[in-house]
Amino acid sequence: MAELEGKVAVITGGASGIGEASVRLFVDEGAKVVIADMQRERGKALAAELGDGAEFVSCEVRQEEQV
């Protein structure tokens, strides 16, 4: 059983860089991941690539009403 099986993670800045690497690691370990990022195309593409393990939400975390 994967270490994060049954867990849900929200990763801000998850469409690229360290955030993307974190998303991939969490999904590999069994978590369901919400990718929250301003980069819509990259976020959507990553979520599509990862399938049921990830979902993308367009979000600017500096704007409280978007979180």
C-alpha positions in Angstrom: 0.0 0.0 0.0 1.3 3.5 -0.9 2.2 5.7 2.0 -0.4 8.4 1.2 -3.2 6.2 0.1 -6.6 7.7 1.0 -5.1 11.2 1.7 -5.9 14.4 -0.2 -3.3 17.1 -0.7 -3.7 20.7 -2.0 -0.5 21.9 -3.6 -0.2 25.5 -4.5 2.1 26.4 -7.4 1.7 22.8 -8.5 1.8 23.3 -12.2 5.6 23.6 -12.5 8.9 23.4 -10.8 9.1 22.1 -7.2 5.3 22.2 -7.0 5.0 19.9 -10.0 7.6 17.5 -8.6 5.6 17.4 -5.3 2.4 16.7 -7.2 4.0 13.8 -9.0 5.5 12.4 -5.8 2.2 12.6 -3.9 0.2 10.9 -6.7 2.9 8.2 -6.9 2.4 7.6 -3.2 -1.3 7.2 -3.6 -2.7 10.7 -2.6 -5.4 12.5 -4.6 -4.0 15.9 -5.4 -5.6 19.3 -6.1 -3.2 21.3 -8.2 -3.8 25.0 -7.4 -2.0 27.4 -9.8 -2.4 30.4 -12.0 -0.9 28.6 -15.0 -4.1 27.2 -16.4 -2.7 25.3 -19.5 0.2 23.7 -17.6 -2.1 22.8 -14.7 -4.8 21.3 -16.9 -2.2 19.3 -18.9 -0.5 17.9 -15.7 -3.9 16.9 -14.2 -4.8 15.2 -17.5 -1.5 13.4 -17.6 -1.9 12.1 -14.0 -5.5 11.0 -14.5 -7.7 10.2 -11.5 -4.9 11.1 -9.1 -5.1 14.9 -9.7 -7.4 17.7 -10.4 -6.6 21.3 -11.4 -8.1 24.4 -9.9 -7.1 27.9 -11.3 -6.2 29.9 -8.2 -4.2 33.0 -7.1 -3.4 32.3 -3.5 -2.6 36.0 -2.8 -6.3 36.7 -3.4 -8.2 35.4 -0.4 -11.5 35.1 -2.2 -10.0 32.6 -4.7 -8.8 30.2 -1.9 
